[in-house]
Amino acid sequence: MRKQERKGSQTMRPRFFRKKVCRFCAEKISVIDYKNSDALAKYVTERGKIVPRRISGACAKHQRMLSAAVKRARMIALLPFVAN
């Protein structure tokens, strides 16, 4: 379906989204610490899954560091593997 086609009685308009900026790049954070479980918990869903880049807004470099930090925090029981 094209963007300008009619859907029912309304015309669909193209959506404009604000580009997400990597929070770690904006704050010039070079290392993501696995011991900071409060900060890491923002990037984990309530089911225990790591939030993907397109949702978190992190750049590729920081998303890799973030996932490694979350996995380390899980191994030493700072973060849960799954929800109860």
Helices and strands as residue ranges (DSSP letters): E 6-7, E 10-11, H 23-26, H 37-41, H 53-56, H 60-75
